[in-house]
Structures are given as structure tokens and as C-alpha cells.
């Protein structure tokens, strides 16, 4: 098995790295907009407005 040249590694990382990060973006986006997660995110959004002294 021959060693990979720098250009080979670069081409692999640019092509499959872009696919990997696009897939991760789609997964994160779907998780954020999934209806089941809405109550949890709504509750977390109210944390800064809670009065801790009361």
C-alpha cells in the first residue's frame, strides 16, 4: 500500500470533510427544530429571566 501524498489527503479532507460537516449541520438543525424538543428549549430560554432572589 503506497503512502498518500499531501494532495491526496487534501482532496479527501476537502470533499469528505464538507460532506461530514454538512451532515452534522443537518442533524443539529433537525434536533433543534424537532417538535418533541420544544418544551425543553422553551424552558431553557426562560432561565435568564428567573428571579433567583424570590
mmCIF file of the C-alpha atoms, coordinates in Angstrom:
data_MODEL
# 
_entry.id   MODEL 
# 
loop_
_atom_site.group_PDB 
_atom_site.id 
_atom_site.type_symbol 
_atom_site.label_atom_id 
_atom_site.label_alt_id 
_atom_site.label_comp_id 
_atom_site.label_asym_id 
_atom_site.label_entity_id 
_atom_site.label_seq_id 
_atom_site.pdbx_PDB_ins_code 
_atom_site.Cartn_x 
_atom_site.Cartn_y 
_atom_site.Cartn_z 
_atom_site.occupancy 
_atom_site.B_iso_or_equiv 
_atom_site.pdbx_formal_charge 
_atom_site.auth_seq_id 
_atom_site.auth_comp_id 
_atom_site.auth_asym_id 
_atom_site.auth_atom_id 
_atom_site.pdbx_PDB_model_num 
ATOM 1  C CA . UNK A 1 1  ? 0.000   0.000  0.000  1.00 0.00 ? 1  UNK A CA 1 
ATOM 2  C CA . UNK A 1 2  ? 1.503   3.280  -1.032 1.00 0.00 ? 2  UNK A CA 1 
ATOM 3  C CA . UNK A 1 3  ? 1.577   6.361  1.151  1.00 0.00 ? 3  UNK A CA 1 
ATOM 4  C CA . UNK A 1 4  ? -0.785  9.195  0.483  1.00 0.00 ? 4  UNK A CA 1 
ATOM 5  C CA . UNK A 1 5  ? 0.664   12.354 -0.928 1.00 0.00 ? 5  UNK A CA 1 
ATOM 6  C CA . UNK A 1 6  ? -0.265  15.685 0.602  1.00 0.00 ? 6  UNK A CA 1 
ATOM 7  C CA . UNK A 1 7  ? -2.518  16.490 -2.340 1.00 0.00 ? 7  UNK A CA 1 
ATOM 8  C CA . UNK A 1 8  ? -4.404  13.218 -1.899 1.00 0.00 ? 8  UNK A CA 1 
ATOM 9  C CA . UNK A 1 9  ? -5.053  13.890 1.777  1.00 0.00 ? 9  UNK A CA 1 
ATOM 10 C CA . UNK A 1 10 ? -6.056  17.458 0.980  1.00 0.00 ? 10 UNK A CA 1 
ATOM 11 C CA . UNK A 1 11 ? -8.536  16.371 -1.695 1.00 0.00 ? 11 UNK A CA 1 
ATOM 12 C CA . UNK A 1 12 ? -10.018 13.724 0.611  1.00 0.00 ? 12 UNK A CA 1 
ATOM 13 C CA . UNK A 1 13 ? -10.381 16.162 3.508  1.00 0.00 ? 13 UNK A CA 1 
ATOM 14 C CA . UNK A 1 14 ? -11.939 18.872 1.365  1.00 0.00 ? 14 UNK A CA 1 
ATOM 15 C CA . UNK A 1 15 ? -14.513 16.619 -0.252 1.00 0.00 ? 15 UNK A CA 1 
ATOM 16 C CA . UNK A 1 16 ? -15.496 14.270 2.564  1.00 0.00 ? 16 UNK A CA 1 
ATOM 17 C CA . UNK A 1 17 ? -14.946 16.892 5.248  1.00 0.00 ? 17 UNK A CA 1 
ATOM 18 C CA . UNK A 1 18 ? -17.512 19.111 3.559  1.00 0.00 ? 18 UNK A CA 1 
ATOM 19 C CA . UNK A 1 19 ? -19.959 16.200 3.370  1.00 0.00 ? 19 UNK A CA 1 
ATOM 20 C CA . UNK A 1 20 ? -19.361 15.360 7.048  1.00 0.00 ? 20 UNK A CA 1 
ATOM 21 C CA . UNK A 1 21 ? -19.903 18.937 8.261  1.00 0.00 ? 21 UNK A CA 1 
ATOM 22 C CA . UNK A 1 22 ? -22.994 19.373 6.092  1.00 0.00 ? 22 UNK A CA 1 
ATOM 23 C CA . UNK A 1 23 ? -24.420 16.171 7.542  1.00 0.00 ? 23 UNK A CA 1 
ATOM 24 C CA . UNK A 1 24 ? -23.654 17.350 11.090 1.00 0.00 ? 24 UNK A CA 1 
ATOM 25 C CA . UNK A 1 25 ? -25.347 20.678 10.341 1.00 0.00 ? 25 UNK A CA 1 
ATOM 26 C CA . UNK A 1 26 ? -28.486 18.918 9.091  1.00 0.00 ? 26 UNK A CA 1 
ATOM 27 C CA . UNK A 1 27 ? -28.561 16.700 12.198 1.00 0.00 ? 27 UNK A CA 1 
ATOM 28 C CA . UNK A 1 28 ? -28.139 19.695 14.552 1.00 0.00 ? 28 UNK A CA 1 
ATOM 29 C CA . UNK A 1 29 ? -30.789 21.671 12.657 1.00 0.00 ? 29 UNK A CA 1 
ATOM 30 C CA . UNK A 1 30 ? -33.250 18.774 12.787 1.00 0.00 ? 30 UNK A CA 1 
ATOM 31 C CA . UNK A 1 31 ? -32.603 18.313 16.511 1.00 0.00 ? 31 UNK A CA 1 
ATOM 32 C CA . UNK A 1 32 ? -33.204 22.000 17.197 1.00 0.00 ? 32 UNK A CA 1 
ATOM 33 C CA . UNK A 1 33 ? -36.484 22.086 15.250 1.00 0.00 ? 33 UNK A CA 1 
ATOM 34 C CA . UNK A 1 34 ? -37.838 18.693 16.319 1.00 0.00 ? 34 UNK A CA 1 
ATOM 35 C CA . UNK A 1 35 ? -41.278 19.293 17.910 1.00 0.00 ? 35 UNK A CA 1 
ATOM 36 C CA . UNK A 1 36 ? -40.563 16.994 20.849 1.00 0.00 ? 36 UNK A CA 1 
ATOM 37 C CA . UNK A 1 37 ? -37.651 19.223 21.964 1.00 0.00 ? 37 UNK A CA 1 
ATOM 38 C CA . UNK A 1 38 ? -39.653 22.477 22.007 1.00 0.00 ? 38 UNK A CA 1 
ATOM 39 C CA . UNK A 1 39 ? -40.686 22.375 25.707 1.00 0.00 ? 39 UNK A CA 1 
ATOM 40 C CA . UNK A 1 40 ? -37.098 21.799 26.777 1.00 0.00 ? 40 UNK A CA 1 
ATOM 41 C CA . UNK A 1 41 ? -35.827 24.698 24.669 1.00 0.00 ? 41 UNK A CA 1 
ATOM 42 C CA . UNK A 1 42 ? -38.650 26.981 25.828 1.00 0.00 ? 42 UNK A CA 1 
ATOM 43 C CA . UNK A 1 43 ? -37.775 26.193 29.438 1.00 0.00 ? 43 UNK A CA 1 
ATOM 44 C CA . UNK A 1 44 ? -34.076 26.843 28.804 1.00 0.00 ? 44 UNK A CA 1 
ATOM 45 C CA . UNK A 1 45 ? -34.915 30.152 27.094 1.00 0.00 ? 45 UNK A CA 1 
ATOM 46 C CA . UNK A 1 46 ? -36.574 31.377 30.300 1.00 0.00 ? 46 UNK A CA 1 
ATOM 47 C CA . UNK A 1 47 ? -33.552 30.721 32.543 1.00 0.00 ? 47 UNK A CA 1 
ATOM 48 C CA . UNK A 1 48 ? -32.103 34.265 32.253 1.00 0.00 ? 48 UNK A CA 1 
ATOM 49 C CA . UNK A 1 49 ? -35.423 35.775 33.341 1.00 0.00 ? 49 UNK A CA 1 
ATOM 50 C CA . UNK A 1 50 ? -35.840 33.746 36.519 1.00 0.00 ? 50 UNK A CA 1 
ATOM 51 C CA . UNK A 1 51 ? -35.669 35.664 39.761 1.00 0.00 ? 51 UNK A CA 1 
ATOM 52 C CA . UNK A 1 52 ? -33.225 33.782 41.956 1.00 0.00 ? 52 UNK A CA 1 
ATOM 53 C CA . UNK A 1 53 ? -33.815 36.036 44.991 1.00 0.00 ? 53 UNK A CA 1 
ATOM 54 C CA . UNK A 1 54 ? -37.522 35.221 45.331 1.00 0.00 ? 54 UNK A CA 1 
# 
